[in-house]
Amino acid sequence: MEKFTAQDYQMKTYGEGLQGKRPLLSPLWNKMEEDAYAKMEEGARSYIHGGAGLSHTVDNNRNDFNKYRIVPRMLKNVELRDTSTRVLGVDMSAPFFLCPVGVAEMVHPEGDLAIAKGAAPTGIPYIFSNQGSFPMESCAAAMGETPHFFQLYWSKSRALVSSFVKRAEACGSRGIVLTLDTTLLGWRTGDMDIAYLPFLLGKGIAQYTSDPVFRGLVEDEIALEHPDLDKKSPKYKEVFGQTCAILFTKIYNNSTTTWDDLAFLRDQTSLPIILKGILHKDDAKLAVKYGMDGIYVSNHGGRQVDGSISSIAALPKIVKAVKKKIPVLMDSGIRGGADVFKALALGADAVGLGRPHIFALTLAGAEGVTEVIRQLQADFELTMALSGCKNVTEINRACIVKS
C-alpha cells in the first residue's frame, strides 16, 4: 500500500500547478459531478443520478449534514497524524470505504473491475456490488491485499443466496453486507421517464451469469420454454442471454424476507454479516438481538423511499441503541472530509463513498477512483487535524454541535 499524507498530496498538486498541470479530477465535488454527468449517456445519467419519487431523500442526505457544525479546538499537538482504523477485524487506512454501486459498466467498460483496481493501492475497502458487471472473483484478484466485502440481495432462490455467500467467502471477502431496503424496486422516476432498466439489457448481472446455481436455473427455464432447442446451436446462446436477464428480474429480490430468515444466512457462512439499510433504532436493536455483526445506516442514496429520513439524521439514535455492541457504518450523502468527520463524531465507525467514486470512474477510470479516494483521505486528514484531533479515536460528540 502506498504511503500517503495530506501535506504530500497538497504540495504535489501545487508543485504540478507550477508546470501548468491541473489535478486529474476537480476537488470541487459538484464540478466533478457536473463533468461526469455531462460525459454519461442518458441511461447511465438517469440511473446514477436518480432518486425515488421527487428525490427529496437525495436532498435530505446532503442538507442534513449542515445541521451539524464542527467546533475546532486550538493548541493541540497534531504533528503525528493517523487516519487509520480497524472495523470488523479489518485494518483500514482511513475510516471510509467504497459503497456497492451497480451496473458500473454503464460509465466505464471495466466497471467494478476498474473500481477494484483503483481501490487496491489505497488500502480502502470496496464492497462488491451484487449487481456487478464483473464477477466477484475477478474483482477480488484485482484488489490484492486490500480488503473487500460482498453486498448480497436476498434472492427468491435460497440455493442462489448460499452460492453467492460461499463464493464471496472463497474469494476472500471479509464480510457479507446484506441489503435490506430493496425487497422491491423503488419508484425511480428518472428511469421510468426514459423507460430504462439496464438489467433487461443484460447489464449488471455478472454475479448471476457467472454463478453455477443461476446458470442451472436458466437452463431449466430454457428447457421448459424451448424444449427442442439444441444447446450447441447459435440460437441457444442468444436465448440463454435473454433468459438470464428476464430470470434475474424475477428472482433477484424477495419481499417475503423477515428477521427469522437471517438464521439461514448465518448457517451458510462464518463471515461477519452486516445489515444494510437500517434507519430505525428498533431495527438496530433487533440486529443485535439476532446476532448480526454490524449495522449499516443507509437509505440507498435516496433511491428507494422518497421523503425518507436521511442517514446522518438516523445515525445518532441508532448508535445510542446499539451501545457499542457491534460496529455502525453509514452512507448516503458523503462528499467531503467534513462529512466523514461529522459522521464519526456522531458515532459511526466508518462511512461509505457512493456516487463520487462513480463520477471518478466515469472521468478517469481506475486512476480516477484512486484519485477521488486520495482527495477524500487528504480532506479528512486535514479536517481532523485542524479540528484538534490527531487520530480517529479522538473524534467524538464533543467535536460538533447541532445548529
SEFIDREN-675908 format. One record per atom (N, C-alpha, C): residue in one letter; x, y, z. Coordinates in pm, whole numbers, plus 50000, padded with zeros to 5 digits. Layout:
N
AXYZ/...
REM end
This chain:
403
M500834988050000/M500005000050000/M500875012650000/E500535022049916/E501315034349906/E501215042650034/K502345048350081/K502315057450195/K501695070550150/F500825076050232/F500075087950189/F499915097550305/T500145110650278/T499805121050374/T499145132550299/A498325139850371/A497615151050310/A498565161850260/Q499585164850340/Q500525175450301/Q501315171750176/D501695158950166/D502385154450044/D501485156249922/Y500235152649940/Y499285153749828/Y499105168449788/Q498935177049889/Q498785191349861/Q499965196849784/M501185194349835/M502365200349775/M502645194549636/K502325181949616/K502455176049483/K501525183149385/T500305185649429/T499315192449344/T499775206549311/Y500215214149414/Y500655227949391/Y501925228249306/G502825218549331/G504065217849252/G503775215249105/E502845206249077/E502475203448938/E501785215348874/G501135223548959/G500505235648908/G501505245448849/L502715245548906/L503775254148853/L504185250148712/Q503895237648676/Q504205232548542/Q502985232848451/G501925239348500/G500715240648420/G499795228648423/K500005219848521/K499205207648529/K498125208748637/R496895205848600/R495785205848695/R495565191748751/P494835190548863/P494535177148916/P493755168648816/L493935155748825/L493225146548737/L491715148448749/L491245150448872/L489825153248899/L489715166148978/S488695173748950/S488485185849029/S488125182049172/P488775188049274/P488385185449412/P487075192449450/L486555200849359/L485225206549377/L484225195649338/W483655188849437/W482885176749406/W481695179649316/N481085191649330/N479935194649243/N480375196749098/K481615201749078/K482145203048943/K482475189348884/M483065180748967/M483345167248922/M482045160048884/E481015161948966/E479715155948938/E479155161048805/E479225173948785/E478715180148662/E479475174848540/D480805173948551/D481615168848441/D481275154248409/A481065146348515/A480765132148496/A479405130248429/Y478405137348475/Y477075135848416/Y477065140348270/A477875150448240/A477955155148101/A478555144448010/K479405135848066/K480065125547986/K479215112847972/M478305110648066/M477505098448066/M476455098547956/E476115086647908/E474955085147820/E473685086647903/E472575089047836/E471315092347904/E470905081848007/G470965069147968/G470535058648060/G471375058148185/A472695059248169/A473595059148284/A473365071348372/R473205082848309/R472985095148385/R471715094148470/S470665088948412/S469415087348484/S469565077448599/Y470225066348573/Y470355055848673/Y471215060348791/I472345066748763/I473255071048869/I472695082948946/H472135092448874/H471655104748937/H470355102749013/G469515093948963/G468115093549006/G467895089449150/G466885095649209/G466365091649338/G464935086949322/A464345082649432/A462945078549429/A462035090749427/G460915089549358/G459895099949360/G460405113649321/L460255123349410/L460665137149385/L462115139649429/S462805129249468/S464225129849510/S464445138249637/H463415139349721/H463605146649846/H464625139849937/T464665126549934/T465625119450020/T467065122149977/V467275122949845/V468615126549795/V469025140049852/D468105149649850/D468405163049903/D468625162550054/N467795154750125/N467925153850271/N469305148550310/N469795139050233/N471105133050267/N472215143450269/R472145153050180/R473155163550179/R472825174750279/N471595179450274/N471235191150356/N471385188450505/D471115176350549/D471135173650693/D472545173150752/F473555171550668/F474925172750720/F475175186750774/N474565196650711/N474815210450753/N474095214150882/K473295205050934/K472665207451064/K473645205251179/Y474805199651145/Y475865197651244/Y477075206151206/R477675212551305/R478815221351281/R480015216751364/I481155216651302/I482395212851371/I482865224451458/V483355221151577/V483895231351668/V485395228551686/P486255234951606/P487695232251615/P488275236351751/R489215228551799/R489945231651922/R491375235351887/M491935245051964/M493255250551935/M494335244952027/L495595247551987/L496795243952062/L496815229152099/K496445220952000/K496545206352013/K497725201751928/N498525193051980/N499665187851904/N499155177351804/V499115181151678/V498615171951575/V499705169251469/E500955170251512/E502065168151419/E502095153851365/L501855144051452/L501835130051411/L500385125651397/R499925124851274/R498515121851249/R498335107551198/D497225101651235/D496935087951194/D495455086751162/T495145084551036/T493735083250995/T493275068750993/S494135059351026/S493775045251016/S492795041151125/T492105030251099/T491165024651197/T491045009851171/R490315003251259/R490064988851245/R488594986251272/V487904980751176/V486474978151187/V486194963851142/L485434956551223/L485094942651190/L486344934151164/G487404937351238/G488644929951224/G489444933451100/V489034944151031/V489684948050905/V490444961250927/D491724961250892/D492524973550900/D492234982350779/M491944995150805/M491615004650700/M492525016750712/S493025021750601/S493935033150605/S493225046150640/A491935046450626/A491095057850666/A489705052250694/P488885059450771/P487595053850814/P486495055050709/F486805051250587/F485745050650487/F486025039450387/F485015036350310/F485095025250214/F484295029150091/L484415021249986/L483645023549864/L482365015449870/C481235022249852/C479925015749856/C479715006849734/P478844997049747/P478444989549627/P477534998049539/V477894999849414/V477055006949316/V476944997949194/G475734994749156/G475524985149050/G475724990648910/V475894981648816/V475934984448672/V476984994948636/A478164993948697/A479215003748671/A479695003448526/E479384992748453/E479774992048312/E479085002748228/M478035008848281/M477355019448207/M478245031648188/V479205033648279/V480035045648272/V481485042748233/H481875029848237/H483255026148201/H483265011448162/P483955007748055/P483904993848008/P484394983548109/E485304987548200/E485804978148300/E484994978448428/G484054987648439/G483124987848551/G483764985948686/D483184976748765/D483664974648901/D485054968448906/L485494962648797/L486874957748792/L487844969548799/A487514980448731/A488334992548739/A488254998848877/I487094998148941/I486965003449078/I487884995649171/A487894982449157/A488764974149239/A490234977649217/K490614979549091/K491994983249059/K492344996849119/G491385006049119/G491625019249174/G491725019349325/A490965010749391/A490995010049537/A492235002849588/A492744993349512/A493814984449558/A495014991549620/P495575002149557/P496775008249616/P496515017249737/T495255019249773/T494925029049877/T494675023150015/G494425009950021/G494075003950150/G492645006550192/I491855012150102/I490445015050130/I489595003350083/P488784997350170/P487974985850130/P486904989550027/Y486504979549951/Y485474981049849/Y484434969949871/I483174973749873/I482094963949883/I481634960649742/F481894948449697/F481494944349563/F479974944249552/S479484949649442/S478034950349421/S477454936949381/N476304933749439/N475524922149396/N475134923649249/Q475004936249204/Q474634939049065/Q475874942948984/G476964935949009/G478224939248944/G478254935848796/S479164942148726/S479374939848584/S480504930048558/F481234926448664/F482284916248657/F482134907148778/P482454894348764/P482314885048877/P483164889348995/M482684886049114/M483394889749236/M484824884149238/E485034872349180/E486354866349180/E487374874849104/S486944880748993/S487844889348914/S488194901948992/C487194907649058/C487444919849137/C488324916949257/A488124905449319/A488954901749434/A490424900449393/A490654894649277/A492044893249228/A492664906949205/A491874916449156/A492384929949130/A492664937649258/M492004934049367/M492174941149494/M493484937549564/G494044925949533/G495274921849600/G495044920049749/E495874926649830/E495764925549976/E494774935350037/T494264944649957/T493294954350009/T491964947250036/P491374949250153/P490184941550190/P488954944950107/H488084935050094/H486824937050023/H485704929450093/F484484933950069/F483274927650121/F482364924550002/F481294917050028/F480344914149922/F478944918349965/Q478304926449880/Q476914930149903/Q476004918949853/L474994915749932/L474064905049895/L472634910049894/Y471934907349783/Y470474908749780/Y469884894949805/W468824894549887/W468214881849922/W467314877249808/S467774867449734/S467054862349618/S465864853449660/K464964851249566/K463884841649589/K464414827349592/S465634825349544/S466264812149547/S467264811449662/R466974803449762/R467904801949873/R469204795249829/A469084786349731/A470294779849679/A471224790149618/L470674800349553/L471494810949494/L472094819749603/V471334822849705/V471864830449819/V473074823249877/S472914810249898/S474004802249954/S475214802149862/S474984800849732/S476084800449636/S476864813549635/F476154824849635/F476824837849637/F477704839349762/V477144835549875/V477864837050002/V479114828350004/K478984816249956/K480144807249957/K481204811749857/R480784817449745/R481754823049650/R482484834949713/A481734843449783/A482354855049848/A483394850649950/E483044840450024/E483964835150125/E485224829550057/A485014822249948/A486134815849878/A487084825849815/C486564837549773/C487454847349708/C488014857549807/G487814855149936/G488494863150037/G487744875150090/S486444876050064/S485674887250119/S485704886750271/R485694898550332/R485814899450478/R484464900450549/G483384900550471/G482064901150531/G480984901450424/I479744898450466/I478574898850379/I477724910850420/V477484919750325/V476674931750351/V475284929150291/L474364925050377/L473024921450331/L472174934050318/T471774937250196/T470964949250170/T469504946050194/L468874953350287/L467514950550330/L466464959350263/D466884970650205/D465914980750163/D465454979550019/T465804968449952/T465444967049811/T464714953849788/T463764950849879/T462924939149858/T461974941549740/L461794954149705/L461094958349584/L461884969949525/L461784972049395/L462464983249331/L461684996049358/G462375006549406/G461715019249435/G461145025949310/W460295035949333/W459675043549223/W460685053749174/R461535049449081/R462645057749032/R462195065148907/T461775077248929/T461085084848825/T461955087848703/G463245090148726/G464135092948613/G464235081148518/D464395069248575/D464455057148493/D463125054248425/M462045056748499/M460715054548441/M460455064148324/D460945076448338/D460715086648235/D461285082548100/I462435075948103/I463035071547976/I462855056447954/A462045050248042/A461715035948031/A462985027548019/Y463885029248116/Y465215022948107/Y465515014948233/L465745001948216/L466214993248323/L467384985148267/P468624988248309/P469804982248245/P469854967048254/F469244961348358/F469304946848376/F468614939448262/L467594945648204/L466894939148092/L467774938447968/L468844946247967/L469814945747857/L470984936447891/G470854929548003/G471924920448043/G473074927148114/K472894939848153/K473954947148224/K473794945548375/G474924945148445/G474894944748591/G474464931448650/I474564920648574/I474144907748627/I475274897348620/A476514902048622/A477654892948608/A477804883248726/Q477384887548847/Q477434878148959/Q476534866148933/Y475454868548860/Y474484858148830/Y474944849248714/T475344855548605/T475724847648487/T477004839548510/S477754843248614/S478974835548647/S478704825248756/D477454823948800/D477134815248912/D476544801948864/P477074790648910/P476584777648862/P475124775048897/V474684779649014/V473284777549053/V472354785448960/F472694798048936/F471844806248849/F471844800648707/R472984796648658/R473044791248523/R472194778548511/G472174770748617/G471324758948618/G469844762548612/L469464773148685/L468074777848681/L467704782748542/V468654789548478/V468414794548342/V468214782748245/E469054772848258/E468924761148170/E467594754048191/D467134753648316/D465824747648344/D464704755548278/E464824768948283/E463814777548219/E463774775048069/I464944774348007/I465014772447862/I464434758847824/A464724748747905/A464194735347876/A462674735247878/L462094743447964/L460624744347971/L460054752247854/E460694763447822/E460174772447719/E460544768047578/H461734761847565/H462234757747432/H462744743447439/P461864733847458/P462294720047480/P463104713847366/D462934719247247/D463624713347131/D464884720847090/L465264730847169/L466424739147132/L467724732047168/D468584730347072/D469874723547090/D470874733047158/K471484728347264/K472454736547338/K473644740647252/K473934733247148/K475094736247064/K474764745946951/S473504749546937/S473114758346826/S473414772946860/P473694781446760/P473914795746784/P472714802346851/K471534797546821/K470314803146878/K470274801547030/Y470874790647080/Y470834787847224/Y471534798847303/K472674803447252/K473424813947322/K472584826647333/E471894830047226/E471034842047225/E469894840547326/V469254828947324/V468144826447416/V468644826047559/F469844820547580/F470414819847714/F470584833847772/G471134843047693/G471334856747739/G470024863647772/Q469044861847688/Q467734867947711/Q467084862247837/T467214849247854/T466604842747970/T467294846948100/C468604848948095/C469344853848212/C468754867148260/A468574876448168/A468074889648204/A466674888848262/I465804881148199/I464424880048246/I464334872948380/L465074861848394/L465034854448520/L465604862748634/F466654870348607/F467204879148710/F466134888248768/T465364894848682/T464344904248730/T463264897248812/K463104884348792/K462064876848864/K462514872449003/I463824870149019/I464254863649143/I465264871549227/Y465744883249178/Y466864889449249/Y466474895049386/N465214898849403/N464794903749535/N463644895349588/N463364897049717/N462384888349783/N461674896149893/S460424899749868/S459684908149962/S459074900150077/T459324887150082/T458804879150194/T459834877350305/T461034882650286/T462114880550383/T461804887050518/T462084879950626/T461874885150762/T463124882850846/W463084887950968/W464214886251060/W464564871651083/D463554863051083/D463804848951108/D464644842450998/D464624848250878/D465404842550767/D466904844250787/L467284853150877/L468714855650898/L469444843250951/A468694834451016/A469304822151068/A469854813750953/F469144813750840/F469634806250724/F470954811950675/L471024825150667/L472254831350620/L473414828450714/R473144828950843/R474194826050941/R474704811850926/D473824802750889/D474244788850871/D475124786850748/Q475084796250654/Q475824794750528/Q477274799250537/T477604807450639/T478934813450640/T479384817050781/S480684817150800/S481264821850926/S481704836450915/L481534842450796/L481904856450777/L480984865650857/P481474877450896/P480594887350959/P479434891050865/I478264893150923/I477094897350847/I476714911450892/I476664920550796/I476334934550823/I475004937550755/L474054943150830/L472734946250774/L472714960550721/K472494961950591/K472504974950525/K471074979750500/G470824992450537/G469504998350517/G468785001350647/I469464999950760/I468855002550891/I468715017650911/L467495021950947/L467225036250971/L466445038651100/H465995028051165/H465195029351287/H465925022651403/K465885028951518/K466615023751633/K466135009951675/D464845007051658/D464334993851697/D464854982951605/D465044986251477/D465664976551386/D467124974251423/A467774984651471/A469164983051517/A469224973551636/K468284974951728/K468234965951844/K467964951651801/L467104949951701/L466814936551650/L468044930351584/A468834938651516/A470054933551454/A470984927551560/V471084934351673/V471904929251784/V471284916451839/K469964916751858/K469254905151913/K469444892751826/Y469434894651695/Y469544883251603/Y470994879551571/G471924885251645/G473314880951636/G474084885851515/M473654897151459/M474384902651345/M475684909351392/D476604910951298/D477944915751334/D478144930651311/G477244936851237/G477364951151210/G476084956851156/I475954970051170/I474784977451119/I475294987651020/Y474554989350912/Y474924998550806/Y473735007850784/V473865020050836/V472805030150825/V472825035650682/S471725034050611/S471685038150471/S470255039150422/N470005048650333/N468705049050264/N468905046850113/H469955039750079/H470245035949940/H470475048449853/G471115058449911/G471385070649836/G470125077849792/G469005075549864/G467745082249831/G466985075849717/R467365063549681/R466805057249561/R465605048249589/Q465235046449714/Q464165036949743/Q462885043349797/V463005051949898/V461815057949959/V461935073149955/D461065079649880/D461075094249874/D460565099950006/G461255110050058/G460855116150185/G461375108650306/S462275099050285/S462835091450397/S463755100150482/I463915096150607/I464905102350695/I466285100650632/S467125110650647/S468495109650596/S469305100250685/S470375095050630/S471235086050707/S471885093250824/I472355105550801/I473035112750909/I472065116451021/A470785118650987/A469785121551091/A469435109051170/A469455097551103/A469125084951172/A470265079951259/L471475083751225/L472675078051288/L472725079151440/P472495090951502/P472685092051647/P471815082551729/K470535081151693/K469655072251769/K470045057651754/I470545054151636/I470965040351613/I472225037251693/V473165046551694/V474395044751773/V474035043051921/K473105051151969/K472685050352109/K472035036952138/A471225032052045/A470515019352066/A471455007452068/V472495008151986/V473424996851974/V474354995852094/K474685007152156/K475515007452277/K476875000952256/K477455003152137/K478804998352105/K478924983152103/K477804976052097/K477854961352094/K478374956151960/I478024963351851/I478514959751718/I478844972751643/P479714972251543/P480064984451468/P478884990151390/V478935003251369/V477915010251291/V478585017251173/L478175013851054/L478625020450932/L477515029250881/M477825038450790/M476765046450728/M477195051150590/D476195053950504/D476465060650377/D475275069550343/S475325075150224/S474285083850168/S474565098450203/G475185105350106/G475455119650119/G476895123450145/I477785113650164/I479185116750192/I479845122850067/R480405134850084/R481085141549973/R482465146750010/G482705149850136/G483995155650174/G484465151150310/G485665155650346/G486265151750472/G485455156050593/A484805167650584/A483975172350695/A482805162950719/D482235157250610/D481135147750624/D481595135350700/V482785130350664/V483335118750733/V483535121950881/F484105133550908/F484375137751046/F483085138551127/K482055144651071/K480775146151142/K480145132651172/A480185123651074/A479605110351094/A480335102851205/L481665103851207/L482425097251313/L482125103551449/A481985116751451/A481655123651576/A480305119251631/L479395115551542/L478075110851583/L478045095951614/G479195089351601/G479285075451645/G479505065051539/A479555068951411/A479835059151306/A481275054151319/D481485041651287/D482835035951288/D483545037951154/A482755038651048/A483285041250914/A482115045250825/V482435051950712/V481375056750623/V481675052650479/G480635052450397/G480765048050260/G480685059350160/L481555058850060/L481555068349950/L480865061749831/G479765067749784/G478975061749679/G479145068149543/R478235077049507/R478245083049373/R479585089249334/P480305096249426/P481565102449383/P482575092949320/H482655080549368/H483645071749305/H483155067149168/I481855067749143/I481335065049009/I481605076948917/F481515089148969/F481895100948890/F483365099748848/A484205095948944/A485645094648917/A485915083748814/L485195072748825/L485325061848729/L484935066648589/T483875074248582/T483395079448454/T484455087948386/L485085096448464/L486005106348408/L487415100948383/A487855091448466/A489265087548454/A489545072948491/G488545064348487/G488755050148508/G489355046948644/A490175036448649/A490775031948775/A491615042848839/E492335050248757/E493175061148808/E492315071848875/G491145074248819/G490225083848879/G489715079149014/V489445066049026/V488985060649155/V490065062549262/T491315059549227/T492405062049321/T492465076649361/E492295085449263/E492385099749289/E491285104749381/V490045100449360/V488955105249445/V489115100249588/I489665088149603/I489965082949737/I491025091549803/R492105094949728/R493185103049784/R492675116849824/Q491815122449743/Q491265135649776/Q490465135149906/L489645124849922/L488865123750045/L489765120850164/Q490795112550146/Q491745109950253/Q492415122950299/A492885130850203/A493585143250237/A492645153050306/D491445154650251/D490455163650308/D490125159550451/F489905146550473/F489585141750607/F490735143850704/E491955140550660/E493115142050749/E493275156550794/L493135165850700/L493295179950735/L492155184750824/T490925180550794/T489785184350877/T489975179251019/M490395166751031/M490635160751163/M491695168651240/A492825171351176/A493925178051245/A493565192451281/L492965199651187/L492625213751212/L491485215251312/S490795204151341/S489755204351444/S490315200251580/G491615196851583/G492265193851709/G492405179151742/C492215170451643/C492315155951666/C493465150251585/K494295142251649/K495435136451577/K495165122351525/N494075116351571/N493705103151520/N492195101251531/V491715090351476/V490275087851468/V489655086151606/T490385080351700/T489815077751833/T489515090551910/E490145101751872/E489895114351941/E488655121651890/I488065116851782/I486855123151728/I485645118051806/N484895127251867/N483735123251946/N482645133951940/R481565131652010/R480395140452004/R480715154752046/A481725156552130/A482095170052175/A482715178252062/C483075171851951/C483715178951839/C482715186551753/I481425184051770/I480415190551687/I479255195551771/V478515204951716/V477275209551778/V476165208951673/K474935208051720/K473815208451627/K473365222851613/S473285227551488/S472975241551467/S471505244351494/
REM end
